[in-house]
């Protein structure tokens, strides 16, 4: 007997009186029979539709637990004996034990709360294998809210599930060693940093580099080199604790996150890593290959802000270990000057946190105009902080500290909320907002944007998300996924400070952005700088190839503006057309009379 929750007289969920209702879901094994196909004849056209779709439908008499089926049951649910599908109890016996609780809960919620019954689970075949099915259905309720019958349909989704598993593995794991890949390892490191800061614990990140792997590849071949990497990874697996995390950073390097590891234990841990690899040669195809590793280490969370920062410092320490003769370790340690700077940054960070709580982070707005008409088309939101005395701090005074102390994602989420609020309050304006490179890997930020767009769809086409070129090039694949996700929501994406990172033709092809914003260093004094003029002309040819809009920043005089207009730049931004302004005197569609520099 299965106890499910039902509503008495089906009152509204907010005032429900819950009572347990015993519903029989099976018969003794001796009374099981083949599935019933005759109790409710199925119209021929429905049978044909089910067969063509590859689905099967069922009708479940909950009181007697009998199941009647329609469609080509034997072809769809191959290798599952028909007698095991005659009753609800028998069907449950075929469901994978890990999935059965989820299915029973979905049924209970459907019967009791009227929630949609939509469930995916595995069915065990007669040969011990499993098939994935997607089960959707609707119950007909009887008196006192007790389920009477239920009709639904099953669809085989095994291939889809296998594809999802392959994609998930490819997104998270290294093909060769089976460890976390660089992207997933970085995510785990970010979580370890957050945990260490929140609970005042310490940890360490190790970069383990295989010494002279190129020489092994040259002497024995790349297949042997790959086998060496696999064996090194296996030995490292045996070294780490269950709470630690290991991943492959690059061709010859592994990363290890040692969680809750006191500083006085780090030296012992690194000595053990070196010894685990060095203690015996690696046997590959009857070849005995002596292998050593070098280790670079950085402690966290002190003096580290982000996973990128931690990895970079650990790799610097690894390079120092290799220069020291290999098969040894080095720890990255900050200088006294860095320690003093860190304490100063902590003061600024506390000020930023108070400003967020007290709504003292504000936008100033700078107009962006069409190059051919000088008409305002959008504004860029530039972040400022108002201190306790009312003094305005520019982004340059606090954003570097935010990045240094790992508060970037927190800040970007707050900036997103501010920009969405402005767009909702001012339906006539388009806004561009800046985000950091870290946000390109932040699924929480994307979920927040998705929720905002779903709640107010009209804000999407009026929002431009700007990401700096150097951040975009840091991990081109992740940035490309981020850009696609933002554009799929209906927003536009621009590469800011274009030219600073020397984006190549291949990079622009991978990043399907809408606009590039030319770095100001190529715009200042453009009218008299021949090199910058050449850069602008080449950029315009590249942008035209990809159908990209272009915007020039830091336009400060008439001569530079004239050259940009003649070169074919689409949009202009700078003091020549307006300084950032705290007021919301939107001039969208108006022609701006250029200002005098100064």
Buried (B, 14 or more C-beta within 10 A) or exposed (E): EBEBBBBBEEEEEEEBEEEEBEBBBBBEEEEBEEBBEEEEEBEEEEBEBBBEEEBBBBBBBBEBBBBBBBBBBEEBBEEBEEEBBBBBBBBBEBBBEEBBEBBBEBBBBBBBEBEEBEBBBBBBBEEEEBBBBBBBBEBEBEEEBBBEBBBBBBBBBBEEBEEEEEEEEEEBBBEEBEBBBBBBBBBBBBBBBEBBBEEEBBBBBBBBBBBBBEEBBEEBEEEBBBBBBBBBBEBBEEBBEEEBBBBBBEEBBBBBBBBBBEEEEBEEBBEEBBEBBBEEEBEBEEBEBEBBBBBBBBBBBEBBBBBBBBBBBBBBBBBBBBEEEBBBBBBBEBEEEEEEBBEEBEEBBEBBEEBBEEEBBBBBBBBBBBBEEBBBBBBBBBBBBBBEEEEEBEBEBBBEBBBBBBBBBBBBBBBBEBBBEBBBEBEEBBBBBBBBBBBBBBEEBBEBBBEBBEEEEEBBEBBBBBBBBBBBBBBBEBBBBBBEBBBEBBBBBBBBBBBBBEBEEEBBEBBEBBBBBBBBBBBBEBBEBEEBBEBBEEBBEBBEEEEBBBBBBBBBBEEBBEBBBEBBBBBBBBBBBBEBEEEEEBBBEEEBEBEEEE
